C-alpha cells in the first residue's frame, strides 16, 4: 500500500512510470557517474560552471523537478544515465537522497539512452560532446548488430547522402584529433571543417601542427591544410616543413584568371590554370590549323 502511494506521488511530480521501470528515492552516495564498461571513459558531456549555478539556484528554490534515470549495477550501487548535474548539485546542497527512475538496461541500451537523453535536453552542445556522443551511439549500434554506415568515414560517403548524415560523419572524425586541437574546435578558434581535415593527420603530426601553429595563435588556411596533407602523404611532417609553409609569402592570384577558376578544383595554382589553358589552346590550334591558315590568307 505504501509503495502504491509512493508511486502515485512520484508520477504526479515526475510523470508516469513506464512498464518495467521502478521509481525510488536513492541516497546520493549510492549513485555513481557514467563510466563506460569497455573503455573506462566518462560520459562526453561537460558540466559548465554557469549552468551549474543556475541549476543550483533552481534546486534550492524548487527542489529536483525531474527524476534522474539510472540503472542498478549491484546492491546499493546505481549508475547515472541522465541527471549527473542534478546529482552533483544534490551533493553540494548535502541532500540525502534524490528521485530516480531505475531502468533495466544492458551496456548498449544504456549507452544509447545516455546519448539521446543528453542530446535532446542540452542546449549549446559542444562539437567535442557531440563527437563523443555519436561515438557512443556507434559503438552501441555496432554491438547490437544495427546499421552503422551513417557514422562511417566522411570520405567514403556517397555524394547523394543527406546533409545530416554527412554532418554526423564529420563529427565522428573529431574523435581522431588530439585534445588540444579538439579544445580549439570547441572554442571556435579552429573551424569544424579544418578540424575534420586535421583528423586525417597522425597523432604525432597533429602534435607538431599544434605546437608550431595553433599554440602561438597562428592559423592554417584551407589551402595550407591541403598542401600539408599532400606533403604528409610523401613523408612524415616536420616542424621545419610546417613553419616553412606558414611563413612563406602568400602568392598573389592573377585577377585575369578569375573567370576561369570555376572550371578548376579549389587550390589550383595560377601556373596550373595557365598551363592547362595553354595546352588546350595548342591542341585546338593543331586540330583547326587548316581553317586558321585559310582565314589568315
Phi, psi and omega in degrees: 000317179296322180295318179298320179295318178298314181298320180296315178294321179299314181294326177297323184273322191237001179100169186297141177274120183291155179301133180091345179269161177232137177260137184199145169273117185249133177304140183305322184286351178268000181256144182226142179292162181295129169228124184296129184295338181265316186262340183077009182274149174286166177296151190283351186272128183274163179250108180281134184300317182296323177293323179295321179298315179297318181295319180298317179297321180294315182291324177298323184274317189245350186083183178280116186266354180222126182293146174287152173254125184224168168229151183272128178266319177198184181301128178060029176219118183233140180259132183280126175264319178216127177121022182297325180292319178297319178296320179297315179295322179301321177293319179298320182275003178059039175286145183283319183211164181225151179288134182223146168256119182265122179248146176271104186227138169277179185302315185287323175296321179295318179301312185291322178292321177303314181297310187291319181294322182284319180293326182284327189265339187266141173262152175062043179295128182286154177306319180295323179293316180294321178298313179295323180294316179294327178294319176298315179298317179299313181300314181297314180298318180297316179294330180274356181075022180268173182297131180234358186295339178297337185259359190275176193310127179306325183289341181264354185285151179284150181296336183278354183294150183293157180301323182294322179295314180295326177296316177301315181297323179290320175298321179301325181295334181295343176290352183254006177256157185293156180304324180296314180290322180297322177299325179287330174293318178299321182273004177068020174278341171237129179291154180305315182296323177291323177299319177297315179299319180295333184294342181273354173277156176293162179300322179295317180292322176299321178298318178294318180296318179297311184296324186261351181235286192288331179297330180263019179063024172273170181226159174244129176285168178300320181293324178292320176297321178297317180293320177298321179298317178297318179295321182295329180290335181271324181196154179303141180292150174234165179300320180297319179297315182295313181295323178298325180286313185285337180268352181292141178298139181289132179287138178272130180281145176283113183299333181296341182267357186303321182290344181264349187295333181295342181269001184235153175299155176300153179074007174289129184285163177302319182298316180297320179297313180299315181297320180294315180297317180299316180298315180297321179292321178295318178297318179297320182296319179296319181290333185243023185300317182300312180297321180297315179296322178298320181291330182282343180284000000 
